[in-house]
Amino acid sequence: MYEPFQIPSGSMIPSLLVGDFILVKKFSYRLINPIDQSTIFRIQEPRRGDIVVFKYPLDSKINFVKRIIGIPGDKVIYDCRQKELKIFSNYLNDLQKTYIPVDYSVKKESEWTLFMDDMFSQKKQSHRRISIYDQTPKYSLRQEERVEKIGQRKGYTILSIPGIYTESHYKQRYMSKNQWIVPKRSYFVMGDNRDNSSDSRSWGLISEDDLIGKVTMVWFSLNKVEHQWPTGIRFERIGKVY
């Protein structure tokens, strides 16, 4: 069973854009009893790198979309200055503890600019800049991009803001800052727009019970930015598969 969702914010840019309409496979990981929401049987386990839709832990009426970074048993370390991850699987088992390689390409200037007044990203126009704002933004920053690759999974592009270091707000008990151990039936998630994403660094881990499903494709896409009316259709994004 598939369910459509719309992307309202830029936290997953450049993988998912504001105005994308996505299909989410609800039974990607487990078949759920509709009466009590218990697991009837498991189909497959969520993997690092999967893009998922889930219920926001602080308000179950709101759905979020992020990328899974840590799975149960992982230790996730985020260097907020280098903006790089370190991941260890089976961290609490000394005999099975394994370092999961996270590789990065060289940083380069991206086509995306972050407007600080409203904290949204917009892609540079290839021919001319079309202003869609009531007033000129007071402060903007050109973002950097590079490819992040976890283990053997396919790499994906992440964005960051050069020279800005964002400390994580969520500190796990008995753990150092910016380090987390993922317990059973929980997941650590992050947005690909790393310096413009509210995710597990801010409000903690997500429960398996809150997972709605895995993002599979973009079935439609409107050319728009946050808080603005669409200006067209992004035909080149329709049919994009994840």
C-alpha positions as CSV (number, residue, x, y, z in Angstrom):
1,M,0.0,0.0,0.0
2,Y,1.3,3.5,-0.9
3,E,0.3,6.8,0.5
4,P,1.1,10.3,-1.0
5,F,2.7,13.1,0.9
6,Q,3.8,16.6,0.0
7,I,7.2,18.0,1.0
8,P,6.5,21.3,2.9
9,S,10.0,22.3,4.0
10,G,13.6,22.3,2.7
11,S,15.2,20.1,5.4
12,M,15.8,17.3,2.8
13,I,17.2,19.5,0.0
14,P,18.7,18.6,-2.4
15,S,17.2,15.0,-2.3
16,L,13.6,16.2,-1.8
17,L,12.5,19.7,-2.7
18,V,9.7,21.9,-1.4
19,G,6.8,21.2,-3.7
20,D,7.6,17.5,-4.3
21,F,4.8,15.1,-4.0
22,I,6.1,11.7,-2.9
23,L,4.9,8.1,-2.7
24,V,5.5,6.3,0.6
25,K,5.4,2.5,0.8
26,K,3.7,1.9,4.1
27,F,4.5,-1.8,4.4
28,S,8.2,-1.4,3.5
29,Y,9.3,-2.7,6.9
30,R,6.5,-4.5,8.7
31,L,2.8,-5.5,8.3
32,I,0.8,-3.8,11.1
33,N,-2.4,-4.8,12.8
34,P,-4.8,-1.9,12.1
35,I,-6.6,-2.4,15.4
36,D,-3.8,-2.2,17.9
37,Q,-0.9,-1.2,15.7
38,S,1.1,-4.3,16.7
39,T,3.5,-6.0,14.2
40,I,2.0,-9.0,12.5
41,F,5.3,-9.9,10.8
42,R,8.4,-8.1,9.6
43,I,9.2,-7.6,6.0
44,Q,12.7,-6.1,6.2
45,E,14.6,-3.9,8.7
46,P,15.1,-0.2,8.0
47,R,18.6,0.5,6.7
48,R,21.0,3.4,7.1
49,G,20.4,5.8,4.2
50,D,16.7,5.0,3.8
51,I,14.5,8.2,3.4
52,V,11.4,7.7,5.6
53,V,8.2,9.4,6.7
54,F,7.4,9.2,10.4
55,K,5.3,10.8,13.1
56,Y,7.0,13.7,14.7
57,P,7.9,12.5,18.3
58,L,6.7,15.7,19.9
59,D,3.4,15.9,18.0
60,S,2.1,12.7,16.4
61,K,-0.3,14.7,14.3
62,I,2.6,16.0,12.3
63,N,4.6,13.9,9.7
64,F,8.3,14.4,9.1
65,V,10.6,13.1,6.4
66,K,14.3,12.5,7.1
67,R,17.1,10.0,6.3
68,I,17.9,7.2,8.6
69,I,21.5,7.5,9.9
70,G,21.6,5.2,12.9
71,I,19.8,1.9,13.5
72,P,19.4,0.0,16.8
73,G,22.7,-0.7,18.4
74,D,24.6,2.0,16.6
75,K,26.7,4.8,18.2
76,V,26.4,8.0,16.1
77,I,28.9,10.8,16.5
78,Y,28.4,14.1,14.7
79,D,31.3,16.5,14.4
80,C,29.4,19.9,14.2
81,R,32.6,21.7,13.0
82,Q,33.7,19.3,10.3
83,K,30.0,18.4,9.7
84,E,30.9,14.7,9.4
85,L,29.5,11.5,10.9
86,K,31.1,8.5,12.6
87,I,29.0,5.4,13.1
88,F,29.8,2.2,15.1
89,S,27.4,-0.7,14.9
90,N,26.7,-3.1,17.8
91,Y,28.4,-0.6,20.0
92,L,27.5,-2.2,23.3
93,N,28.9,-5.6,22.2
94,D,32.7,-5.5,22.4
95,L,33.0,-8.7,20.3
96,Q,30.8,-7.4,17.5
97,K,31.4,-3.7,17.6
98,T,32.2,-2.5,14.0
99,Y,33.1,0.8,12.5
100,I,30.8,1.7,9.6
101,P,32.8,3.8,7.1
102,V,31.3,7.1,6.2
103,D,33.0,8.7,3.2
104,Y,32.8,12.2,1.9
105,S,33.6,13.9,-1.4
106,V,35.4,17.3,-1.5
107,K,33.2,20.2,-0.6
108,K,32.2,22.6,-3.4
109,E,29.9,25.6,-3.8
110,S,26.4,24.5,-4.4
111,E,23.6,26.0,-6.5
112,W,21.6,26.6,-3.3
113,T,21.3,29.8,-1.2
114,L,20.0,29.9,2.3
115,F,17.9,33.0,3.1
116,M,18.4,33.6,6.8
117,D,15.2,35.7,7.4
118,D,12.9,32.8,6.8
119,M,15.5,30.0,6.9
120,F,14.7,28.4,3.5
121,S,16.9,27.3,0.6
122,Q,16.4,28.3,-3.0
123,K,18.3,27.1,-6.1
124,K,20.1,29.6,-8.2
125,Q,18.4,30.3,-11.5
126,S,20.4,29.1,-14.5
127,H,19.7,32.2,-16.6
128,R,18.3,35.0,-14.5
129,R,17.2,35.5,-10.9
130,I,13.5,36.0,-10.5
131,S,12.6,37.7,-7.3
132,I,9.5,36.3,-5.6
133,Y,9.8,38.1,-2.3
134,D,7.9,41.0,-0.9
135,Q,11.2,42.5,0.1
136,T,14.8,41.7,-0.5
137,P,16.1,39.2,2.2
138,K,18.5,40.9,4.6
139,Y,20.9,38.0,4.8
140,S,21.7,35.1,2.6
141,L,24.5,32.5,2.4
142,R,25.6,30.3,-0.5
143,Q,25.6,26.7,0.7
144,E,28.3,24.1,0.2
145,E,27.6,20.6,-1.0
146,R,29.3,17.2,-1.0
147,V,28.4,13.6,-1.3
148,E,28.0,11.5,1.9
149,K,28.2,7.7,1.6
150,I,27.4,5.3,4.5
151,G,29.0,1.9,4.1
152,Q,28.0,0.2,0.9
153,R,24.9,2.3,0.3
154,K,24.6,4.6,-2.6
155,G,25.9,8.1,-1.8
156,Y,23.7,11.2,-1.6
157,T,24.3,14.9,-1.6
158,I,24.2,16.9,1.6
159,L,24.2,20.7,2.0
160,S,25.9,22.8,4.7
161,I,26.6,26.4,5.5
162,P,30.3,27.3,5.5
163,G,31.5,28.9,8.7
164,I,28.4,28.1,10.8
165,Y,28.6,25.5,13.5
166,T,25.3,24.3,15.0
167,E,25.4,22.5,18.3
168,S,23.0,19.7,18.9
169,H,20.2,20.4,21.4
170,Y,19.4,16.8,22.3
171,K,21.9,15.3,24.8
172,Q,21.4,11.6,25.7
173,R,21.8,10.7,29.3
174,Y,25.3,9.6,30.3
175,M,26.6,10.5,26.8
176,S,28.9,13.2,25.6
177,K,27.5,16.0,23.6
178,N,26.9,15.2,19.9
179,Q,27.1,11.5,20.6
180,W,24.1,9.1,20.8
181,I,23.5,5.3,21.2
182,V,20.5,4.1,19.4
183,P,18.4,1.7,21.5
184,K,16.2,-1.2,20.4
185,R,13.3,-0.3,18.1
186,S,14.6,3.3,17.6
187,Y,16.3,5.2,14.9
188,F,18.5,8.3,14.5
189,V,17.5,10.5,11.6
190,M,18.9,13.6,9.9
191,G,17.9,15.9,7.1
192,D,20.2,16.2,4.1
193,N,20.1,20.0,4.4
194,R,22.3,19.6,7.5
195,D,22.3,23.2,8.9
196,N,18.7,23.8,8.1
197,S,17.0,20.7,9.5
198,S,15.2,19.9,12.8
199,D,16.0,16.2,13.4
200,S,17.3,13.7,15.9
201,R,20.1,16.2,16.8
202,S,17.3,18.6,18.1
203,W,14.6,16.4,19.6
204,G,16.0,12.8,19.8
205,L,15.4,9.4,18.4
206,I,12.3,8.1,16.6
207,S,10.4,5.0,17.7
208,E,9.8,2.1,15.3
209,D,6.1,2.5,16.1
210,D,6.2,6.0,14.6
211,L,7.6,4.9,11.2
212,I,5.0,5.3,8.5
213,G,7.0,4.0,5.6
214,K,9.9,4.4,3.1
215,V,9.9,7.1,0.4
216,T,9.9,5.4,-3.0
217,M,9.5,8.1,-5.7
218,V,8.4,11.6,-6.6
219,W,5.2,11.4,-8.5
220,F,4.7,15.1,-9.0
221,S,6.6,18.3,-8.3
222,L,5.7,22.0,-8.2
223,N,8.3,24.7,-8.6
224,K,8.1,26.6,-5.3
225,V,9.8,27.7,-2.2
226,E,8.5,27.7,1.4
227,H,5.6,30.2,2.1
228,Q,5.3,31.1,-1.6
229,W,2.9,30.2,-4.4
230,P,4.1,27.7,-7.0
231,T,5.5,29.2,-10.3
232,G,5.3,26.0,-12.4
233,I,5.9,22.3,-12.6
234,R,9.3,20.6,-12.3
235,F,8.8,18.0,-15.0
236,E,12.4,16.7,-14.6
237,R,11.7,15.5,-11.1
238,I,8.5,13.5,-11.9
239,G,9.3,9.8,-11.6
240,K,12.5,10.2,-9.6
241,V,13.0,6.9,-7.7
242,Y,14.6,6.4,-4.3
